[in-house]
Amino acid sequence: MAAEDRLRTYRGRRDFGRTREPSGQAPPAGAGERPRFVVQIHDARRMHFDFRLQVGDVLRSWSVPKGPSADPADKRLAVPTEDHPLAYEHFEGVIPKGEYGGGTVIVWDRGTYEPLSHDRRGRPVDFAESLERGHATFRLHGAKLRGEYALTRFRGGGADEEEAWLLVRKGAARPAGHGTPDPRRARSVRTGRTLAQVAAGAD
């Protein structure tokens, strides 16, 4: 599916005359570059983390209420949201009240990732295909998150149920593993600011 079609829901929910979120008109990333990821903290109606992986010309996105954890013992609920444009990786600011997702956003972490998905015989599987099948593994190379993670769908999203996934750090559990920091004290990897500082500096 073309990026224009995949961003239809994203654009339909936003008034770009009011919000500074990117409309997705920027050209896609160059071919051959390692795919990108970004984790944003979003202080909207409910505080949550947005976990986004570049898949083709868009960012596949999940809302992770408790945020991704570096501790393999933590299994984080991840609820799919609409695809976002690649330029959203850089977005940090305040979405106006009344707009979809109104609230403050900071870039908590970002970097690149390596797709690691394979079939039962150990043969590589296209990453987009692995997501469609409901299980994808990847290695993050971020400023804060590093190592192997997996996204696994456990609820299919039928007519009466919401699709849901688990985001888990792979590896042996650590007795004193480092989870996710307090989102209100966390700082942007892009600007070093907290949510409160970004909100206070908004126009």
N, C-alpha and C positions, 0 to 999 in steps of 0.2 A: 504493500500500500504506500502511495506517495506521501511525503511529509505533509503536503498541503492538506490531504484528506485526514491524516492522523492528527493534525492540529485543529480540526474543525471544532471539536468540543472545547478545547482550550480557548480558542478565540471567541466562541459563542458565549462564553461565560464572563467575558471581560469587556469593559469600556476603556479602550486605550487612550481616550481623551482625558480620562481621570487617573488611571493607574500608570505607573512608570514601568510596569512589567514589560518585557520584550514581546513584540507582536509575532516574532518568528520570521521576519522578512530577510534576516541576514543569511548570507550564503552558508551552506554546510561546511563542516570541517574537511580538510584535505584528505584525499584517499591515502590509505596506508598508515595513517597515524593511529597510535594506540587509542582505544576508546576511553572516554572520560567518565568520571562519576563526580557527584556532588552530594553533600548532606547539608541541608539547610534547617535551621531551627525556626519555627513559625509560631509566633505568639498570636494566634487567632482566637476564635471562640473557645477552642481548647488548645492548650500548648501541645505541640508535637514536633517530631522531626520528619522532614521530607527526604527520602532516599531516592536518588535518581541515577540511572545508568544509561549511558549513550548506547542506543541500539539503532544502527543506521543513522538517519538524519534527525532523530528525535531523542528526547530523554524519557525513557520508561520510568514511571514514578510510583512510589508507594508512600503512604502515610504510616509512620512508625511511632505510635504514641510514646513509648519509653525510650526510643532512640536505639541505634545500633550499639551493640556491646562488644568489647574486646574479650569478654569472658565466654568460653564455649559452653558454660553451664546455663547461660541465659538464652532463652528462646523468645525472640521478639515478634509480636504480632505485626504484620505489614499488610495494609489494606491498599489495593491498587487505586490510583487516581488517574486522571487524564494525562496523556502524553504532553510533554512540555517542549518548547523549542530549545535547541542547543545553547542559545544565548542565555537561557535561564541560569546556567551555571554561575554566571557573574552577578545575578540579581541580589541586591541587598538594599533594604529600605522599608518604607511603610506603605502598605496597600490601603487606600482610603476606606474609611468606614462606609459601609453600604455596598462596597464592591465585593465580588466573590473572594473569599479568603481574607477579608479585611483584617489587618494587623501588621505586626513588625516581623521582618525576616532578616536573618543573618546567615552568612556562609560559614557553617561550622567546620566543614572539611571538604576538600576536593583533591582530585588527582586523576590517575589513570587506573585502568584495571585490565587484567588478563583473563579472557574467557578460558575456563578449564573443563567445560562440560564434555562428557564422552558417553558412549553407549556401553553395554555390558561387556563388549569385547575390547573395550579400551580405545575405541576409535573416536576421534574428535567429532563433536556434533555442533552444527551451527548454533550460535548463541541464541538468536531469535527463535529458532526451532526448539531449543531446550526450554525456553520460557513457555512456549506454547504447550509443550508436553507437561509442564508443571514442576520442573526441577532444573535448576541451573547453579553451577558452581563457578567461582571466579576468585581471583586474587587481587586485593586492593593495594594500590601504591599511593597512599594519601599522606598528608602532613600528620594526621592523627590516627587514622585507621590503616592498618597494614596487615596483610596475611590473607588466608583463604576463608571465604564465606560461602554460604549456600542460601538460596531462596527456594522454598518448597511450598507449593500450593496444597492446602489441606481442606479447603472448602471451595467448591466449584463455581459458586455464583449462579445458581439456578434462578427460576422465576421468583422464588420466595426467600432467597438467601443471598447474602453479600459475599462476593469472592474474597478469600483471605489467604495469606501466605505466612510462613515463618521465615525470619531472617536470623541465621545462626552462624556464629564464628566456628570454623572447623578446628579440630584438634582436641587434645586432652583437656579436661576441665582443670581449672586452677583454683586451689582453695582460697587464695586471696586475689582472685582475678579482678581486673579493672573494668568496671561497668561503664556506664555513660555518666558524664558529669551533670551537675545541676544546670539545667538549661538557662536559668536566670543569671548564673555566674559565668557561664561559658563565653568564650570570646571568639570573634570571627577570625578565621584563618586569612581572610582577605584584608581586613582593616584593623584588627585587634580590638574592635569595639564589642560591648555587650548589647543585648537587646534594648536595655534602658537607654544606653548612649545613642543608639541608632534612632530610637523613638524621639529622644530629646533634640536630636539634630535635624529632624525632619522639617521641611519648609512649611 
